[in-house]
Amino acid sequence: MFEVYDIAIIPLILGVVELFKRGGLPVKYSPFVAVGVGLLFGLLYLDTEIKQRIIIGLMLGLSATGLYSGSKNITQKKE
């Protein structure tokens, strides 16, 4: 079952995506990688039925994407 402390997976997803970007992945593909990594975490890490793993994995990947996008928007200078 998904526990509150499993939210710590989101920064891990951000870290994995950052590794991909430093390895040469174009930034525009980072949301797709985040969702894919979230799905992998959901499928491999959680111990529930498969439907819940997929939904939670998507939620984690999309949350990581939103966290990255939101923090990027806050830190960018307004033109």
N, CA, C and O atoms as CSV, one atom per row, in Angstrom:
chain,resi,resn,atom,element,x,y,z
A,1,MET,N,N,0.837,-1.178,0.000
A,1,MET,CA,C,0.000,0.000,0.000
A,1,MET,C,C,0.880,1.238,0.000
A,1,MET,O,O,1.995,1.215,0.521
A,2,PHE,N,N,0.386,2.301,-0.575
A,2,PHE,CA,C,1.113,3.558,-0.661
A,2,PHE,C,C,1.041,4.275,0.678
A,2,PHE,O,O,-0.045,4.486,1.218
A,3,GLU,N,N,2.180,4.643,1.206
A,3,GLU,CA,C,2.256,5.340,2.479
A,3,GLU,C,C,2.706,6.778,2.252
A,3,GLU,O,O,3.245,7.112,1.197
A,4,VAL,N,N,2.480,7.615,3.241
A,4,VAL,CA,C,2.837,9.025,3.123
A,4,VAL,C,C,4.341,9.190,2.890
A,4,VAL,O,O,4.743,10.064,2.122
A,5,TYR,N,N,5.161,8.392,3.516
A,5,TYR,CA,C,6.601,8.544,3.356
A,5,TYR,C,C,7.072,8.123,1.961
A,5,TYR,O,O,8.214,8.395,1.592
A,6,ASP,N,N,6.220,7.474,1.194
A,6,ASP,CA,C,6.590,7.133,-0.182
A,6,ASP,C,C,6.649,8.356,-1.090
A,6,ASP,O,O,7.132,8.268,-2.219
A,7,ILE,N,N,6.161,9.495,-0.604
A,7,ILE,CA,C,6.266,10.749,-1.350
A,7,ILE,C,C,7.740,11.099,-1.558
A,7,ILE,O,O,8.064,11.859,-2.470
A,8,ALA,N,N,8.622,10.569,-0.744
A,8,ALA,CA,C,10.060,10.807,-0.900
A,8,ALA,C,C,10.577,10.277,-2.229
A,8,ALA,O,O,11.709,10.579,-2.608
A,9,ILE,N,N,9.786,9.504,-2.935
A,9,ILE,CA,C,10.188,9.006,-4.249
A,9,ILE,C,C,10.264,10.154,-5.259
A,9,ILE,O,O,11.044,10.092,-6.208
A,10,ILE,N,N,9.458,11.197,-5.058
A,10,ILE,CA,C,9.420,12.303,-6.023
A,10,ILE,C,C,10.791,12.960,-6.175
A,10,ILE,O,O,11.230,13.141,-7.311
A,11,PRO,N,N,11.497,13.328,-5.097
A,11,PRO,CA,C,12.839,13.877,-5.297
A,11,PRO,C,C,13.803,12.874,-5.942
A,11,PRO,O,O,14.715,13.272,-6.666
A,12,LEU,N,N,13.607,11.593,-5.685
A,12,LEU,CA,C,14.442,10.585,-6.346
A,12,LEU,C,C,14.209,10.605,-7.854
A,12,LEU,O,O,15.155,10.497,-8.634
A,13,ILE,N,N,12.964,10.741,-8.257
A,13,ILE,CA,C,12.647,10.834,-9.686
A,13,ILE,C,C,13.308,12.071,-10.279
A,13,ILE,O,O,13.869,12.013,-11.373
A,14,LEU,N,N,13.245,13.189,-9.564
A,14,LEU,CA,C,13.911,14.408,-10.046
A,14,LEU,C,C,15.406,14.177,-10.217
A,14,LEU,O,O,15.999,14.635,-11.193
A,15,GLY,N,N,16.010,13.476,-9.282
A,15,GLY,CA,C,17.437,13.185,-9.378
A,15,GLY,C,C,17.769,12.312,-10.574
A,15,GLY,O,O,18.763,12.552,-11.259
A,16,VAL,N,N,16.954,11.306,-10.832
A,16,VAL,CA,C,17.189,10.427,-11.983
A,16,VAL,C,C,17.042,11.202,-13.283
A,16,VAL,O,O,17.831,11.022,-14.211
A,17,VAL,N,N,16.031,12.065,-13.351
A,17,VAL,CA,C,15.830,12.880,-14.558
A,17,VAL,C,C,17.016,13.821,-14.751
A,17,VAL,O,O,17.470,14.031,-15.876
A,18,GLU,N,N,17.511,14.381,-13.665
A,18,GLU,CA,C,18.678,15.271,-13.763
A,18,GLU,C,C,19.896,14.514,-14.289
A,18,GLU,O,O,20.674,15.057,-15.074
A,19,LEU,N,N,20.062,13.271,-13.865
A,19,LEU,CA,C,21.162,12.457,-14.396
A,19,LEU,C,C,21.021,12.247,-15.903
A,19,LEU,O,O,22.004,12.313,-16.641
A,20,PHE,N,N,19.792,11.994,-16.350
A,20,PHE,CA,C,19.551,11.833,-17.785
A,20,PHE,C,C,19.875,13.123,-18.541
A,20,PHE,O,O,20.471,13.084,-19.617
A,21,LYS,N,N,19.478,14.275,-17.968
A,21,LYS,CA,C,19.744,15.556,-18.628
A,21,LYS,C,C,21.248,15.822,-18.708
A,21,LYS,O,O,21.745,16.293,-19.731
A,22,ARG,N,N,21.951,15.526,-17.650
A,22,ARG,CA,C,23.413,15.717,-17.679
A,22,ARG,C,C,24.093,14.732,-18.617
A,22,ARG,O,O,25.207,14.974,-19.083
A,23,GLY,N,N,23.417,13.618,-18.892
A,23,GLY,CA,C,23.932,12.632,-19.845
A,23,GLY,C,C,23.635,12.992,-21.292
A,23,GLY,O,O,24.043,12.276,-22.206
A,24,GLY,N,N,22.921,14.108,-21.510
A,24,GLY,CA,C,22.681,14.563,-22.867
A,24,GLY,C,C,21.229,14.564,-23.310
A,24,GLY,O,O,20.940,14.910,-24.456
A,25,LEU,N,N,20.310,14.186,-22.431
A,25,LEU,CA,C,18.899,14.202,-22.790
A,25,LEU,C,C,18.428,15.640,-22.976
A,25,LEU,O,O,18.649,16.472,-22.096
A,26,PRO,N,N,17.777,15.956,-24.111
A,26,PRO,CA,C,17.220,17.307,-24.267
A,26,PRO,C,C,16.172,17.591,-23.187
A,26,PRO,O,O,15.387,16.713,-22.829
A,27,VAL,N,N,16.167,18.807,-22.682
A,27,VAL,CA,C,15.289,19.195,-21.576
A,27,VAL,C,C,13.821,18.979,-21.922
A,27,VAL,O,O,13.018,18.673,-21.041
A,28,LYS,N,N,13.464,19.132,-23.185
A,28,LYS,CA,C,12.051,19.007,-23.557
A,28,LYS,C,C,11.518,17.590,-23.352
A,28,LYS,O,O,10.304,17.394,-23.291
A,29,TYR,N,N,12.403,16.603,-23.247
A,29,TYR,CA,C,11.973,15.222,-23.021
A,29,TYR,C,C,11.960,14.823,-21.552
A,29,TYR,O,O,11.561,13.706,-21.224
A,30,SER,N,N,12.384,15.703,-20.668
A,30,SER,CA,C,12.472,15.358,-19.256
A,30,SER,C,C,11.115,15.011,-18.627
A,30,SER,O,O,11.082,14.134,-17.764
A,31,PRO,N,N,9.986,15.649,-19.008
A,31,PRO,CA,C,8.710,15.212,-18.423
A,31,PRO,C,C,8.358,13.762,-18.770
A,31,PRO,O,O,7.788,13.049,-17.944
A,32,PHE,N,N,8.692,13.329,-19.979
A,32,PHE,CA,C,8.409,11.951,-20.383
A,32,PHE,C,C,9.264,10.971,-19.586
A,32,PHE,O,O,8.798,9.899,-19.202
A,33,VAL,N,N,10.506,11.343,-19.343
A,33,VAL,CA,C,11.388,10.494,-18.546
A,33,VAL,C,C,10.876,10.432,-17.103
A,33,VAL,O,O,10.898,9.371,-16.479
A,34,ALA,N,N,10.415,11.571,-16.577
A,34,ALA,CA,C,9.899,11.599,-15.204
A,34,ALA,C,C,8.688,10.684,-15.058
A,34,ALA,O,O,8.578,9.952,-14.075
A,35,VAL,N,N,7.787,10.723,-16.023
A,35,VAL,CA,C,6.611,9.858,-15.957
A,35,VAL,C,C,7.022,8.391,-16.093
A,35,VAL,O,O,6.484,7.526,-15.402
A,36,GLY,N,N,7.966,8.115,-16.976
A,36,GLY,CA,C,8.445,6.742,-17.148
A,36,GLY,C,C,9.119,6.210,-15.897
A,36,GLY,O,O,8.887,5.069,-15.497
A,37,VAL,N,N,9.944,7.029,-15.285
A,37,VAL,CA,C,10.616,6.613,-14.051
A,37,VAL,C,C,9.596,6.447,-12.928
A,37,VAL,O,O,9.709,5.531,-12.114
A,38,GLY,N,N,8.598,7.337,-12.884
A,38,GLY,CA,C,7.536,7.197,-11.892
A,38,GLY,C,C,6.783,5.888,-12.057
A,38,GLY,O,O,6.464,5.216,-11.076
A,39,LEU,N,N,6.503,5.534,-13.294
A,39,LEU,CA,C,5.843,4.249,-13.555
A,39,LEU,C,C,6.715,3.084,-13.105
A,39,LEU,O,O,6.219,2.127,-12.510
A,40,LEU,N,N,8.004,3.164,-13.387
A,40,LEU,CA,C,8.912,2.090,-12.960
A,40,LEU,C,C,8.932,1.953,-11.442
A,40,LEU,O,O,8.864,0.845,-10.910
A,41,PHE,N,N,9.028,3.093,-10.744
A,41,PHE,CA,C,8.996,3.043,-9.286
A,41,PHE,C,C,7.687,2.440,-8.807
A,41,PHE,O,O,7.673,1.612,-7.897
A,42,GLY,N,N,6.584,2.858,-9.424
A,42,GLY,CA,C,5.287,2.329,-9.019
A,42,GLY,C,C,5.185,0.829,-9.233
A,42,GLY,O,O,4.680,0.104,-8.376
A,43,LEU,N,N,5.664,0.370,-10.372
A,43,LEU,CA,C,5.555,-1.048,-10.698
A,43,LEU,C,C,6.513,-1.918,-9.895
A,43,LEU,O,O,6.163,-3.032,-9.504
A,44,LEU,N,N,7.719,-1.415,-9.648
A,44,LEU,CA,C,8.736,-2.234,-9.001
A,44,LEU,C,C,8.798,-2.076,-7.476
A,44,LEU,O,O,9.193,-3.006,-6.773
A,45,TYR,N,N,8.415,-0.920,-6.976
A,45,TYR,CA,C,8.598,-0.636,-5.554
A,45,TYR,C,C,7.354,-0.940,-4.720
A,45,TYR,O,O,7.465,-1.460,-3.610
A,46,LEU,N,N,6.186,-0.621,-5.241
A,46,LEU,CA,C,4.971,-0.764,-4.451
A,46,LEU,C,C,4.496,-2.209,-4.409
A,46,LEU,O,O,4.774,-3.002,-5.309
A,47,ASP,N,N,3.783,-2.527,-3.357
A,47,ASP,CA,C,3.294,-3.884,-3.171
A,47,ASP,C,C,1.760,-3.871,-3.102
A,47,ASP,O,O,1.164,-4.150,-2.062
A,48,THR,N,N,1.142,-3.540,-4.244
A,48,THR,CA,C,-0.317,-3.533,-4.350
A,48,THR,C,C,-0.697,-4.202,-5.666
A,48,THR,O,O,0.156,-4.765,-6.352
A,49,GLU,N,N,-1.964,-4.139,-6.011
A,49,GLU,CA,C,-2.349,-4.712,-7.294
A,49,GLU,C,C,-1.883,-3.803,-8.428
A,49,GLU,O,O,-1.620,-2.620,-8.213
A,50,ILE,N,N,-1.785,-4.350,-9.612
A,50,ILE,CA,C,-1.140,-3.689,-10.740
A,50,ILE,C,C,-1.799,-2.360,-11.111
A,50,ILE,O,O,-1.098,-1.415,-11.473
A,51,LYS,N,N,-3.130,-2.264,-11.030
A,51,LYS,CA,C,-3.810,-1.010,-11.372
A,51,LYS,C,C,-3.370,0.117,-10.449
A,51,LYS,O,O,-3.122,1.237,-10.896
A,52,GLN,N,N,-3.277,-0.184,-9.172
A,52,GLN,CA,C,-2.844,0.832,-8.212
A,52,GLN,C,C,-1.395,1.220,-8.441
A,52,GLN,O,O,-1.043,2.391,-8.305
A,53,ARG,N,N,-0.559,0.272,-8.780
A,53,ARG,CA,C,0.853,0.576,-9.054
A,53,ARG,C,C,0.978,1.536,-10.227
A,53,ARG,O,O,1.762,2.484,-10.181
A,54,ILE,N,N,0.202,1.288,-11.279
A,54,ILE,CA,C,0.270,2.148,-12.463
A,54,ILE,C,C,-0.213,3.554,-12.136
A,54,ILE,O,O,0.435,4.535,-12.503
A,55,ILE,N,N,-1.342,3.658,-11.450
A,55,ILE,CA,C,-1.893,4.977,-11.128
A,55,ILE,C,C,-0.964,5.746,-10.198
A,55,ILE,O,O,-0.724,6.935,-10.413
A,56,ILE,N,N,-0.446,5.094,-9.181
A,56,ILE,CA,C,0.453,5.766,-8.245
A,56,ILE,C,C,1.761,6.135,-8.949
A,56,ILE,O,O,2.308,7.210,-8.702
A,57,GLY,N,N,2.268,5.263,-9.821
A,57,GLY,CA,C,3.478,5.582,-10.578
A,57,GLY,C,C,3.284,6.790,-11.472
A,57,GLY,O,O,4.162,7.648,-11.563
A,58,LEU,N,N,2.133,6.863,-12.137
A,58,LEU,CA,C,1.836,8.049,-12.948
A,58,LEU,C,C,1.746,9.297,-12.086
A,58,LEU,O,O,2.247,10.358,-12.457
A,59,MET,N,N,1.103,9.162,-10.927
A,59,MET,CA,C,0.979,10.291,-10.021
A,59,MET,C,C,2.354,10.790,-9.563
A,59,MET,O,O,2.595,11.996,-9.517
A,60,LEU,N,N,3.239,9.871,-9.229
A,60,LEU,CA,C,4.581,10.269,-8.787
A,60,LEU,C,C,5.354,10.947,-9.905
A,60,LEU,O,O,5.990,11.976,-9.679
A,61,GLY,N,N,5.309,10.386,-11.111
A,61,GLY,CA,C,6.019,10.987,-12.237
A,61,GLY,C,C,5.483,12.355,-12.599
A,61,GLY,O,O,6.254,13.282,-12.849
A,62,LEU,N,N,4.163,12.488,-12.629
A,62,LEU,CA,C,3.568,13.785,-12.944
A,62,LEU,C,C,3.818,14.800,-11.836
A,62,LEU,O,O,3.986,15.988,-12.111
A,63,SER,N,N,3.845,14.342,-10.584
A,63,SER,CA,C,4.162,15.244,-9.474
A,63,SER,C,C,5.591,15.752,-9.580
A,63,SER,O,O,5.853,16.930,-9.337
A,64,ALA,N,N,6.502,14.881,-9.937
A,64,ALA,CA,C,7.896,15.297,-10.111
A,64,ALA,C,C,8.011,16.304,-11.246
A,64,ALA,O,O,8.769,17.269,-11.142
A,65,THR,N,N,7.272,16.095,-12.319
A,65,THR,CA,C,7.280,17.034,-13.432
A,65,THR,C,C,6.751,18.388,-12.999
A,65,THR,O,O,7.329,19.420,-13.339
A,66,GLY,N,N,5.655,18.391,-12.251
A,66,GLY,CA,C,5.081,19.645,-11.766
A,66,GLY,C,C,5.980,20.351,-10.781
A,66,GLY,O,O,6.066,21.579,-10.797
A,67,LEU,N,N,6.648,19.609,-9.927
A,67,LEU,CA,C,7.575,20.208,-8.966
A,67,LEU,C,C,8.732,20.878,-9.685
A,67,LEU,O,O,9.135,21.984,-9.323
A,68,TYR,N,N,9.269,20.215,-10.705
A,68,TYR,CA,C,10.362,20.785,-11.483
A,68,TYR,C,C,9.894,22.037,-12.208
A,68,TYR,O,O,10.565,23.068,-12.169
A,69,SER,N,N,8.751,21.951,-12.866
A,69,SER,CA,C,8.220,23.072,-13.644
A,69,SER,C,C,7.885,24.253,-12.747
A,69,SER,O,O,8.191,25.399,-13.079
A,70,GLY,N,N,7.259,23.974,-11.614
A,70,GLY,CA,C,6.892,25.050,-10.698
A,70,GLY,C,C,8.100,25.759,-10.121
A,70,GLY,O,O,8.120,26.988,-10.049
A,71,SER,N,N,9.104,25.009,-9.710
A,71,SER,CA,C,10.299,25.644,-9.147
A,71,SER,C,C,11.073,26.389,-10.221
A,71,SER,O,O,11.690,27.415,-9.935
A,72,LYS,N,N,11.053,25.892,-11.447
A,72,LYS,CA,C,11.728,26.585,-12.544
A,72,LYS,C,C,11.035,27.911,-12.829
A,72,LYS,O,O,11.701,28.920,-13.061
A,73,ASN,N,N,9.710,27.920,-12.815
A,73,ASN,CA,C,8.964,29.153,-13.069
A,73,ASN,C,C,9.191,30.183,-11.981
A,73,ASN,O,O,9.225,31.379,-12.267
A,74,ILE,N,N,9.346,29.751,-10.752
A,74,ILE,CA,C,9.568,30.678,-9.651
A,74,ILE,C,C,10.946,31.312,-9.747
A,74,ILE,O,O,11.105,32.500,-9.467
A,75,THR,N,N,11.948,30.523,-10.142
A,75,THR,CA,C,13.324,31.019,-10.156
A,75,THR,C,C,13.678,31.800,-11.415
A,75,THR,O,O,14.687,32.505,-11.431
A,76,GLN,N,N,12.874,31.694,-12.471
A,76,GLN,CA,C,13.170,32.430,-13.694
A,76,GLN,C,C,12.871,33.902,-13.491
A,76,GLN,O,O,11.948,34.271,-12.766
A,77,LYS,N,N,13.671,34.743,-14.147
A,77,LYS,CA,C,13.449,36.168,-14.091
A,77,LYS,C,C,12.269,36.521,-14.990
A,77,LYS,O,O,12.102,35.946,-16.065
A,78,LYS,N,N,11.465,37.460,-14.544
A,78,LYS,CA,C,10.354,37.928,-15.371
A,78,LYS,C,C,10.889,38.922,-16.382
A,78,LYS,O,O,11.709,39.784,-16.066
A,79,GLU,N,N,10.405,38.780,-17.596
A,79,GLU,CA,C,10.875,39.685,-18.652
A,79,GLU,C,C,9.940,40.838,-18.817
A,79,GLU,O,O,10.172,41.704,-19.660
